């Protein structure tokens, strides 16, 4: 016999008793003068933490897929990764927009209850720190390394440290980019016709380097050394997270994204850049909101307030190595023509 599903009620399914009972303003406690805007302050921050949980859920799913040793780029798996990253971008846009709501609170409204919050602070959001680590922000890249976990509980610090030791989105991205076959398969380049006049090599990438350097203005000639630093193995820097091989393959994706096989990889790279962009927007809006609310005063958690947020905004860029690849693009009309052996692999097969 089939068992009937239990009746599901809206409020029970959403556990609204717990959610709607989770707002306990300090200023509403006996002996205090109720501050009307404290309710808004609590709900906004609770909402942020719920969205952080959803973003982490999406990112964890992306990591699970990218971690597969047999990820099929020609299947629905890659599309699912892109879809979940794009959903993350949309949620981050909502986080930025929510600042419009909290900014309906004036500085004087905030002062009605601010001192009651000490030492609680958004600096203690372990979920956000874990999310940064999961995406790929390394400890060495953090601003304020000496105290970024100093106000967290031991159990929360353990969660973040485990995230820092685990595979991140950017480390898995590097692995995925490195195994792209198109530049490495020599049989696909047998009929490649070089366009640079550099007869010493028929290798596409050295040919492209010659074209790129020829496109630079006099004031950009320093980019020649930068090109070699980014795209050649002999110049690997200990601080980088994407290898030279991964960067070469990523640049190839950007250059020839019009081919069907490269469309989803291009969207994946663009989605990661959009995540970084929205995190930057959120940090900027957060910083300007804090400046408006408390000026140059320190945060309730003891940080330098807006000063800390500004420094973090400038330093905590996770996918900057992808963003810098745009420095090496050339006019599409001057791109080398790919051989038909390769374009047949990059297009639809019938």
BAGUKE-713031 format. One line per 5 residues: number of its first residue (from 1); for each residue z, x, y of N, C-alpha, C. Coordinates in steps of 0.05 Angstrom, whole numbers, plus 5000, padded with zeros to 4 digits. Example, Ala and Ser with C-alpha at 12.3 -4.5 7.8 and 13.67 -1.06 7.14 Angstrom:
BEGIN
1) 5156/5264/4886/5156/5246/4910/5156/5264/4934 ~ 5142/5257/4955/5143/5273/4979/5157/5258/5001
END
This chain:
BEGIN
1) 5000/5017/4976/5000/5000/5000/5000/5017/5025 ~ 4985/5009/5045/4984/5023/5070/5008/5015/5087 ~ 5021/5035/5099/5044/5030/5116/5034/5023/5144 ~ 5046/5003/5156/5039/4995/5183/5052/5015/5203 ~ 5037/5022/5223/5048/5039/5244/5069/5024/5260
6) 5090/5038/5267/5112/5025/5282/5100/5018/5310 ~ 5110/4996/5321/5101/4988/5347/5109/5008/5368 ~ 5090/5017/5385/5095/5037/5405/5098/5023/5432 ~ 5120/5027/5446/5124/5015/5472/5120/5037/5494 ~ 5107/5029/5516/5100/5048/5537/5123/5065/5546
11) 5145/5053/5553/5168/5068/5564/5181/5086/5543 ~ 5180/5077/5518/5192/5093/5496/5173/5117/5490 ~ 5147/5111/5489/5128/5133/5483/5130/5155/5504 ~ 5133/5148/5529/5134/5167/5550/5163/5177/5555 ~ 5182/5166/5541/5210/5173/5544/5219/5171/5573
16) 5212/5149/5585/5217/5146/5614/5246/5146/5621 ~ 5264/5137/5602/5293/5138/5608/5301/5167/5614 ~ 5290/5186/5599/5297/5215/5604/5284/5225/5630 ~ 5259/5218/5633/5244/5229/5656/5255/5217/5682 ~ 5259/5191/5683/5268/5178/5708/5297/5182/5714
21) 5311/5191/5693/5340/5197/5697/5345/5227/5701 ~ 5324/5242/5705/5327/5271/5707/5328/5281/5736 ~ 5331/5263/5755/5333/5271/5783/5363/5266/5792 ~ 5376/5288/5796/5404/5287/5804/5409/5304/5830 ~ 5402/5293/5853/5404/5308/5878/5432/5317/5883
26) 5435/5343/5891/5462/5354/5897/5474/5339/5921 ~ 5458/5331/5940/5468/5318/5964/5477/5290/5959 ~ 5470/5279/5936/5478/5251/5929/5505/5250/5914 ~ 5516/5273/5908/5541/5274/5893/5564/5266/5912 ~ 5587/5257/5900/5610/5248/5916/5619/5269/5936
31) 5625/5261/5960/5634/5278/5981/5613/5291/5997 ~ 5587/5287/5990/5564/5298/6004/5550/5277/6021 ~ 5534/5286/6040/5518/5267/6056/5490/5267/6044 ~ 5481/5244/6033/5455/5244/6019/5432/5253/6038 ~ 5416/5271/6028/5392/5281/6042/5368/5267/6029
36) 5355/5250/6044/5334/5233/6033/5312/5250/6020 ~ 5304/5273/6032/5281/5288/6022/5287/5305/5997 ~ 5312/5306/5989/5318/5322/5965/5306/5309/5940 ~ 5304/5283/5940/5291/5270/5917/5262/5279/5914 ~ 5248/5279/5937/5220/5289/5937/5219/5318/5927
41) 5237/5334/5937/5237/5363/5930/5241/5366/5899 ~ 5258/5351/5887/5263/5353/5859/5238/5343/5843 ~ 5227/5320/5850/5205/5309/5835/5180/5327/5837 ~ 5175/5338/5861/5153/5357/5863/5156/5380/5844 ~ 5179/5392/5843/5183/5416/5826/5184/5409/5796
46) 5194/5386/5790/5193/5377/5762/5163/5373/5754 ~ 5148/5362/5772/5119/5357/5766/5105/5384/5762 ~ 5112/5404/5779/5100/5430/5775/5106/5441/5747 ~ 5131/5438/5739/5138/5449/5713/5124/5435/5690 ~ 5119/5409/5693/5104/5394/5673/5075/5404/5672
51) 5064/5409/5695/5036/5419/5696/5035/5447/5685 ~ 5055/5464/5690/5056/5491/5678/5056/5488/5648 ~ 5071/5469/5637/5072/5466/5608/5044/5458/5597 ~ 5030/5440/5611/5004/5432/5602/4984/5456/5604 ~ 4985/5471/5625/4967/5494/5628/4973/5514/5605
56) 4998/5519/5599/5005/5537/5577/4994/5527/5551 ~ 4995/5501/5547/4985/5488/5523/4955/5493/5520 ~ 4940/5491/5543/4911/5495/5542/4905/5525/5537 ~ 4920/5543/5551/4915/5571/5548/4922/5581/5519 ~ 4943/5570/5508/4950/5577/5480/4928/5569/5461
61) 4916/5546/5466/4894/5537/5449/4870/5556/5452 ~ 4864/5565/5476/4842/5584/5481/4848/5610/5466 ~ 4872/5619/5468/4879/5644/5454/4876/5642/5424 ~ 4884/5619/5413/4882/5614/5384/4853/5615/5376 ~ 4835/5605/5392/4806/5605/5385/4794/5633/5388
66) 4800/5646/5411/4789/5673/5415/4800/5693/5396 ~ 4823/5687/5383/4835/5706/5364/4822/5705/5337 ~ 4806/5685/5332/4793/5683/5306/4774/5706/5301 ~ 4776/5719/5277/4759/5742/5272/4729/5733/5268 ~ 4725/5707/5263/4697/5698/5258/4689/5677/5279
71) 4698/5680/5304/4690/5661/5324/4660/5660/5326 ~ 4649/5636/5324/4620/5631/5324/4612/5624/5353 ~ 4599/5642/5366/4590/5637/5394/4569/5615/5395 ~ 4556/5609/5373/4535/5590/5372/4544/5563/5362 ~ 4570/5559/5362/4582/5534/5353/4596/5520/5376
76) 4610/5498/5369/4625/5483/5389/4650/5497/5398 ~ 4658/5518/5384/4684/5531/5391/4683/5543/5419 ~ 4661/5557/5425/4660/5569/5452/4659/5548/5474 ~ 4645/5526/5469/4645/5504/5488/4673/5493/5493 ~ 4688/5491/5471/4716/5481/5473/4733/5500/5490
81) 4729/5526/5486/4744/5546/5502/4738/5542/5532 ~ 4712/5540/5538/4704/5536/5566/4715/5510/5577 ~ 4714/5489/5561/4724/5463/5570/4754/5464/5577 ~ 4769/5478/5560/4798/5479/5565/4805/5497/5589 ~ 4789/5518/5593/4792/5534/5617/4785/5519/5642
86) 4764/5503/5641/4757/5486/5664/4777/5465/5670 ~ 4790/5454/5649/4812/5435/5653/4835/5449/5667 ~ 4840/5474/5659/4862/5489/5672/4856/5493/5702 ~ 4831/5498/5709/4823/5501/5737/4828/5475/5752 ~ 4821/5452/5740/4826/5427/5753/4855/5421/5757
91) 4872/5428/5738/4901/5424/5741/4911/5442/5764 ~ 4902/5466/5765/4911/5485/5786/4903/5474/5814 ~ 4880/5461/5815/4872/5448/5841/4892/5427/5849 ~ 4902/5412/5829/4922/5391/5835/4948/5404/5845 ~ 4956/5427/5833/4980/5441/5842/4978/5449/5871
96) 4954/5458/5879/4950/5465/5907/4952/5440/5925 ~ 4940/5418/5916/4940/5393/5932/4968/5382/5935 ~ 4986/5386/5915/5013/5376/5916/5029/5387/5939 ~ 5021/5410/5949/5035/5422/5972/5031/5404/5996 ~ 5010/5389/5998/5006/5370/6020/5029/5350/6020
101) 5039/5342/5996/5061/5323/5995/5087/5335/6004 ~ 5093/5359/5994/5119/5372/6002/5119/5379/6031 ~ 5095/5383/6043/5094/5390/6072/5099/5365/6089 ~ 5102/5342/6078/5111/5319/6094/5141/5321/6100 ~ 5154/5340/6087/5182/5346/6093/5184/5367/6115
106) 5199/5361/6136/5201/5380/6158/5222/5401/6152 ~ 5222/5423/6167/5242/5444/6163/5271/5433/6166 ~ 5275/5415/6185/5302/5404/6189/5309/5386/6165 ~ 5290/5372/6154/5295/5356/6130/5304/5374/6107 ~ 5291/5397/6105/5298/5416/6083/5326/5427/6087
111) 5333/5433/6112/5360/5445/6118/5382/5425/6111 ~ 5376/5399/6109/5397/5380/6102/5409/5385/6075 ~ 5394/5399/6057/5404/5404/6030/5399/5432/6020 ~ 5386/5449/6035/5377/5475/6025/5401/5492/6015 ~ 5422/5494/6031/5445/5511/6023/5458/5502/5997
116) 5454/5477/5990/5466/5467/5965/5452/5477/5940 ~ 5428/5488/5944/5411/5496/5921/5418/5524/5911 ~ 5431/5541/5927/5435/5569/5920/5451/5571/5894 ~ 5443/5589/5876/5421/5609/5878/5395/5599/5865 ~ 5393/5572/5860/5368/5562/5847/5344/5568/5864
121) 5322/5575/5851/5298/5582/5866/5274/5580/5848 ~ 5250/5575/5860/5225/5575/5844/5220/5602/5831 ~ 5233/5623/5842/5231/5650/5830/5241/5650/5801 ~ 5257/5630/5794/5268/5628/5768/5251/5611/5748 ~ 5227/5605/5756/5209/5590/5738/5198/5608/5716
126) 5212/5608/5694/5203/5625/5671/5176/5616/5660 ~ 5170/5590/5662/5144/5581/5652/5121/5594/5667 ~ 5124/5596/5693/5102/5608/5709/5099/5637/5703 ~ 5121/5651/5700/5120/5680/5693/5108/5684/5665 ~ 5114/5666/5647/5102/5668/5620/5072/5663/5621
131) 5064/5643/5637/5036/5637/5640/5021/5661/5651 ~ 5031/5674/5672/5019/5698/5683/5015/5719/5661 ~ 5036/5723/5645/5035/5744/5624/5014/5736/5603 ~ 5013/5710/5596/4995/5701/5575/4966/5704/5584 ~ 4961/5700/5610/4934/5704/5621/4926/5734/5621
136) 4946/5751/5625/4940/5780/5625/4953/5796/5647 ~ 4971/5785/5663/4984/5801/5683/5005/5819/5669 ~ 5000/5845/5672/5018/5864/5659/5042/5870/5676 ~ 5063/5880/5663/5088/5886/5677/5082/5906/5699 ~ 5065/5927/5693/5059/5948/5712/5045/5937/5737
141) 5032/5914/5735/5017/5903/5757/5034/5884/5775 ~ 5058/5879/5766/5075/5859/5781/5087/5871/5806 ~ 5089/5854/5826/5105/5861/5850/5134/5855/5844 ~ 5152/5873/5853/5180/5868/5849/5189/5871/5820 ~ 5179/5891/5806/5185/5895/5778/5215/5896/5772
146) 5229/5908/5791/5258/5913/5786/5275/5888/5785 ~ 5264/5865/5795/5281/5842/5795/5266/5816/5787 ~ 5242/5819/5776/5226/5794/5771/5238/5777/5748 ~ 5255/5789/5731/5269/5773/5711/5299/5773/5715 ~ 5308/5784/5737/5337/5789/5741/5353/5763/5743
151) 5340/5741/5751/5355/5716/5754/5350/5696/5732 ~ 5337/5705/5710/5332/5688/5688/5353/5690/5667 ~ 5355/5670/5650/5373/5671/5627/5362/5690/5606 ~ 5379/5701/5590/5370/5720/5569/5348/5708/5551 ~ 5351/5683/5544/5332/5670/5527/5305/5667/5541
156) 5305/5663/5567/5280/5662/5582/5266/5689/5585 ~ 5282/5710/5589/5272/5737/5591/5258/5744/5564 ~ 5270/5736/5542/5259/5742/5516/5232/5729/5512 ~ 5229/5704/5522/5204/5690/5520/5182/5705/5535 ~ 5188/5714/5560/5169/5728/5576/5161/5755/5564
161) 5181/5769/5554/5175/5795/5542/5158/5792/5517 ~ 5162/5771/5502/5146/5766/5478/5117/5760/5487 ~ 5114/5745/5509/5087/5739/5519/5073/5764/5528 ~ 5088/5783/5540/5076/5808/5550/5067/5826/5527 ~ 5080/5823/5503/5072/5840/5480/5050/5827/5464
166) 5045/5801/5468/5025/5787/5452/4997/5790/5464 ~ 4977/5783/5448/4950/5783/5458/4947/5764/5482 ~ 4935/5774/5503/4931/5758/5527/4902/5748/5528 ~ 4897/5730/5546/4869/5721/5550/4851/5744/5557 ~ 4859/5762/5575/4841/5783/5583/4837/5804/5562
171) 4857/5809/5545/4853/5828/5523/4834/5816/5502 ~ 4836/5790/5497/4818/5777/5478/4790/5775/5490 ~ 4788/5772/5516/4762/5771/5530/4749/5798/5526 ~ 4764/5820/5529/4752/5847/5525/4740/5850/5497 ~ 4755/5841/5477/4746/5843/5449/4720/5826/5446
176) 4720/5802/5457/4697/5784/5455/4673/5796/5468 ~ 4676/5807/5492/4654/5819/5507/4643/5844/5492 ~ 4661/5860/5481/4652/5884/5468/4634/5879/5444 ~ 4637/5857/5431/4621/5852/5407/4595/5837/5413 ~ 4589/5832/5438/4563/5820/5445/4541/5839/5436
181) 4522/5829/5420/4503/5847/5406/4478/5855/5423 ~ 4472/5841/5444/4445/5843/5456/4438/5871/5466 ~ 4457/5885/5479/4451/5911/5489/4452/5933/5467 ~ 4466/5927/5445/4470/5947/5424/4448/5947/5403 ~ 4435/5925/5399/4415/5923/5377/4388/5936/5386
186) 4383/5960/5377/4360/5975/5386/4333/5961/5379 ~ 4333/5947/5357/4308/5933/5349/4299/5913/5369 ~ 4317/5902/5385/4310/5882/5405/4298/5895/5430 ~ 4299/5921/5432/4290/5935/5457/4266/5953/5452 ~ 4253/5951/5428/4231/5968/5421/4208/5967/5442
191) 4203/5942/5451/4180/5938/5470/4189/5935/5499 ~ 4213/5945/5505/4223/5943/5532/4207/5962/5550 ~ 4198/5952/5573/4183/5967/5592/4201/5973/5616 ~ 4207/5999/5618/4225/6007/5640/4210/6003/5667 ~ 4226/5998/5688/4214/5993/5714/4224/6013/5735
196) 4242/6030/5728/4255/6048/5748/4239/6073/5753 ~ 4221/6080/5736/4208/6106/5739/4224/6129/5728 ~ 4247/6122/5716/4264/6143/5703/4254/6148/5675 ~ 4236/6166/5671/4224/6170/5645/4242/6184/5625 ~ 4266/6191/5633/4283/6205/5615/4296/6187/5595
201) 4296/6161/5600/4309/6143/5582/4296/6115/5583 ~ 4294/6103/5560/4284/6075/5559/4308/6056/5556 ~ 4332/6067/5557/4356/6050/5555/4357/6031/5579 ~ 4362/6005/5573/4362/5985/5594/4383/5992/5615 ~ 4406/6001/5607/4428/6003/5627/4423/6027/5646
206) 4413/6049/5636/4406/6071/5654/4383/6063/5673 ~ 4365/6047/5662/4343/6036/5678/4354/6019/5700 ~ 4373/6001/5693/4385/5983/5713/4401/5999/5734 ~ 4415/6020/5725/4430/6036/5744/4411/6048/5766 ~ 4388/6057/5757/4368/6068/5776/4360/6047/5796
211) 4355/6022/5787/4347/6001/5804/4370/5994/5824 ~ 4394/5992/5813/4417/5985/5830/4421/6006/5852 ~ 4421/6031/5845/4425/6052/5865/4404/6052/5886 ~ 4379/6045/5878/4358/6043/5897/4360/6020/5916 ~ 4377/6000/5909/4380/5976/5926/4402/5979/5947
216) 4417/6001/5946/4440/6005/5964/4431/6013/5992 ~ 4445/6003/6011/4442/6012/6039/4456/6039/6042 ~ 4450/6053/6063/4461/6080/6067/4492/6079/6067 ~ 4503/6057/6078/4532/6055/6080/4545/6049/6053 ~ 4529/6042/6033/4539/6035/6007/4536/6057/5986
221) 4528/6081/5994/4521/6102/5975/4545/6110/5958 ~ 4569/6105/5967/4593/6111/5951/4595/6094/5926 ~ 4580/6072/5926/4580/6055/5902/4568/6068/5878 ~ 4553/6090/5881/4542/6104/5859/4564/6115/5841 ~ 4584/6127/5853/4607/6137/5837/4623/6114/5825
226) 4625/6092/5840/4640/6069/5830/4625/6057/5805 ~ 4599/6057/5806/4583/6046/5784/4590/6062/5758 ~ 4590/6088/5760/4595/6105/5737/4624/6101/5727 ~ 4642/6097/5746/4670/6093/5739/4674/6068/5722 ~ 4659/6047/5729/4663/6021/5716/4648/6020/5690
231) 4624/6031/5688/4606/6025/5666/4602/6047/5646 ~ 4615/6070/5650/4611/6092/5631/4638/6099/5617 ~ 4637/6102/5591/4661/6108/5576/4676/6133/5585 ~ 4661/6152/5594/4673/6178/5601/4692/6175/5625 ~ 4690/6153/5639/4706/6149/5663/4727/6128/5660
236) 4736/6123/5635/4756/6102/5631/4782/6108/5646 ~ 4792/6089/5659/4817/6092/5675/4839/6077/5660 ~ 4863/6090/5658/4885/6079/5643/4894/6052/5654 ~ 4888/6046/5679/4897/6021/5691/4879/5997/5686 ~ 4856/6002/5675/4837/5980/5671/4842/5965/5645
241) 4835/5939/5645/4839/5922/5621/4813/5916/5607 ~ 4790/5920/5620/4764/5916/5608/4751/5943/5605 ~ 4742/5949/5581/4729/5975/5576/4701/5976/5589 ~ 4690/6000/5590/4663/6003/5602/4643/5986/5586 ~ 4645/5986/5560/4626/5971/5543/4628/5941/5550
246) 4653/5931/5552/4657/5903/5559/4646/5896/5586 ~ 4649/5915/5605/4638/5911/5632/4607/5910/5632 ~ 4595/5928/5616/4566/5928/5614/4556/5901/5603 ~ 4569/5891/5582/4560/5866/5570/4565/5842/5589 ~ 4588/5843/5604/4594/5822/5623/4573/5822/5646
251) 4565/5845/5655/4545/5847/5676/4518/5836/5666 ~ 4511/5842/5641/4486/5831/5629/4487/5801/5629 ~ 4510/5789/5622/4513/5760/5623/4508/5749/5651 ~ 4520/5762/5671/4516/5753/5698/4487/5755/5708 ~ 4474/5776/5699/4446/5780/5708/4427/5761/5695
256) 4431/5754/5670/4412/5738/5655/4424/5711/5645 ~ 4441/5700/5662/4456/5676/5654/4437/5652/5651 ~ 4413/5654/5660/4394/5631/5658/4385/5626/5629 ~ 4388/5646/5612/4380/5642/5584/4401/5625/5569 ~ 4393/5606/5553/4411/5587/5540/4435/5601/5525
261) 4429/5623/5511/4451/5636/5496/4472/5648/5514 ~ 4466/5653/5539/4485/5665/5557/4498/5645/5576 ~ 4490/5619/5574/4500/5599/5593/4530/5595/5589 ~ 4539/5590/5564/4568/5586/5560/4584/5612/5565 ~ 4575/5635/5557/4590/5659/5565/4592/5662/5595
266) 4571/5655/5610/4573/5656/5639/4594/5636/5649 ~ 4594/5612/5638/4614/5592/5646/4642/5601/5640 ~ 4646/5615/5618/4672/5626/5611/4682/5646/5632 ~ 4664/5664/5639/4672/5684/5660/4677/5670/5686 ~ 4661/5651/5694/4665/5637/5719/4691/5621/5719
271) 4698/5610/5696/4723/5594/5694/4747/5612/5698 ~ 4746/5636/5687/4768/5655/5690/4771/5663/5720 ~ 4748/5668/5733/4749/5674/5762/4760/5651/5778 ~ 4753/5626/5769/4763/5603/5783/4793/5600/5780 ~ 4803/5607/5756/4832/5606/5752/4846/5626/5771
276) 4836/5650/5772/4847/5670/5791/4846/5659/5820 ~ 4823/5647/5827/4819/5637/5854/4839/5615/5861 ~ 4843/5597/5842/4862/5575/5847/4891/5584/5847 ~ 4897/5604/5830/4924/5616/5831/4929/5629/5858 ~ 4908/5642/5869/4910/5654/5895/4913/5633/5917
281) 4898/5611/5915/4900/5589/5934/4929/5578/5934 ~ 4939/5574/5909/4966/5563/5906/4987/5581/5919 ~ 4984/5608/5914/5003/5627/5925/5001/5627/5955 ~ 4977/5625/5966/4973/5626/5995/4986/5601/6007 ~ 4980/5578/5996/4991/5553/6007/5022/5553/6005
286) 5032/5563/5983/5060/5565/5978/5073/5583/5999 ~ 5060/5606/6005/5070/5625/6024/5071/5613/6052 ~ 5049/5600/6060/5049/5588/6087/5068/5565/6089 ~ 5072/5550/6068/5092/5528/6068/5120/5540/6071 ~ 5126/5562/6057/5153/5574/6060/5157/5585/6088
291) 5136/5597/6099/5138/5607/6126/5144/5584/6146 ~ 5132/5562/6141/5136/5538/6158/5164/5528/6155 ~ 5175/5529/6131/5201/5517/6126/5224/5534/6134 ~ 5223/5560/6127/5246/5578/6132/5240/5602/6149 ~ 5215/5605/6158/5208/5628/6175/5211/5654/6160
296) 5227/5672/6170/5231/5699/6158/5257/5701/6142 ~ 5271/5678/6138/5296/5679/6123/5290/5685/6094 ~ 5311/5695/6080/5308/5701/6051/5308/5675/6035 ~ 5296/5676/6011/5295/5652/5994/5323/5646/5983 ~ 5326/5621/5973/5352/5613/5961/5360/5630/5937
301) 5340/5642/5924/5346/5659/5901/5350/5688/5908 ~ 5349/5695/5934/5354/5722/5943/5329/5739/5947 ~ 5305/5728/5942/5281/5743/5947/5276/5744/5977 ~ 5255/5759/5985/5249/5761/6013/5233/5737/6023 ~ 5232/5716/6007/5219/5692/6016/5189/5695/6019
306) 5179/5688/6043/5150/5689/6047/5139/5718/6044 ~ 5155/5738/6050/5146/5765/6046/5140/5772/6018 ~ 5158/5763/6000/5153/5767/5971/5128/5753/5962 ~ 5125/5728/5971/5101/5712/5962/5076/5725/5972 ~ 5076/5736/5996/5052/5749/6006/5044/5773/5990
311) 5064/5790/5983/5059/5814/5968/5049/5807/5939 ~ 5061/5786/5928/5052/5778/5901/5024/5767/5901 ~ 5018/5752/5923/4991/5741/5925/4970/5763/5926 ~ 4976/5785/5940/4957/5806/5943/4954/5823/5918 ~ 4975/5824/5901/4975/5842/5878/4969/5828/5851
316) 4977/5802/5849/4975/5789/5823/4948/5776/5817 ~ 4927/5792/5819/4901/5783/5812/4895/5792/5783 ~ 4891/5773/5765/4890/5779/5737/4861/5787/5728 ~ 4841/5773/5738/4814/5777/5729/4797/5791/5750 ~ 4809/5809/5765/4795/5823/5786/4773/5841/5775
321) 4775/5850/5751/4755/5868/5739/4729/5852/5734 ~ 4731/5826/5730/4707/5810/5728/4695/5805/5755 ~ 4713/5799/5775/4704/5794/5802/4689/5817/5814 ~ 4698/5842/5808/4685/5865/5820/4657/5870/5809 ~ 4649/5857/5787/4623/5861/5776/4601/5850/5794
326) 4609/5831/5812/4589/5820/5831/4580/5842/5850 ~ 4594/5864/5852/4586/5886/5870/4561/5900/5859 ~ 4554/5895/5834/4533/5910/5821/4509/5892/5814 ~ 4506/5870/5827/4483/5852/5822/4460/5861/5841 ~ 4435/5856/5832/4412/5861/5849/4396/5835/5851
331) 4377/5835/5869/4359/5812/5873/4346/5804/5846 ~ 4348/5779/5838/4338/5770/5812/4308/5775/5809 ~ 4294/5776/5832/4265/5781/5830/4258/5810/5822 ~ 4278/5827/5824/4274/5855/5817/4286/5862/5789 ~ 4297/5842/5776/4309/5847/5749/4288/5856/5729
336) 4295/5875/5712/4276/5882/5691/4269/5858/5673 ~ 4244/5857/5664/4235/5836/5646/4244/5843/5618 ~ 4258/5825/5605/4268/5830/5578/4246/5828/5558 ~ 4246/5844/5537/4225/5842/5516/4227/5816/5500 ~ 4205/5807/5490/4204/5781/5476/4221/5780/5451
341) 4226/5804/5438/4244/5805/5415/4272/5796/5423 ~ 4280/5803/5447/4306/5796/5457/4307/5767/5468 ~ 4287/5760/5484/4287/5732/5495/4286/5711/5474 ~ 4274/5717/5451/4273/5698/5429/4301/5693/5418 ~ 4318/5714/5420/4346/5711/5411/4363/5696/5432
346) 4355/5699/5457/4370/5686/5478/4363/5658/5484 ~ 4340/5649/5473/4331/5621/5478/4337/5603/5455 ~ 4327/5578/5457/4330/5559/5436/4311/5565/5413 ~ 4319/5560/5389/4302/5564/5365/4295/5536/5354 ~ 4270/5533/5348/4260/5507/5337/4249/5511/5309
END
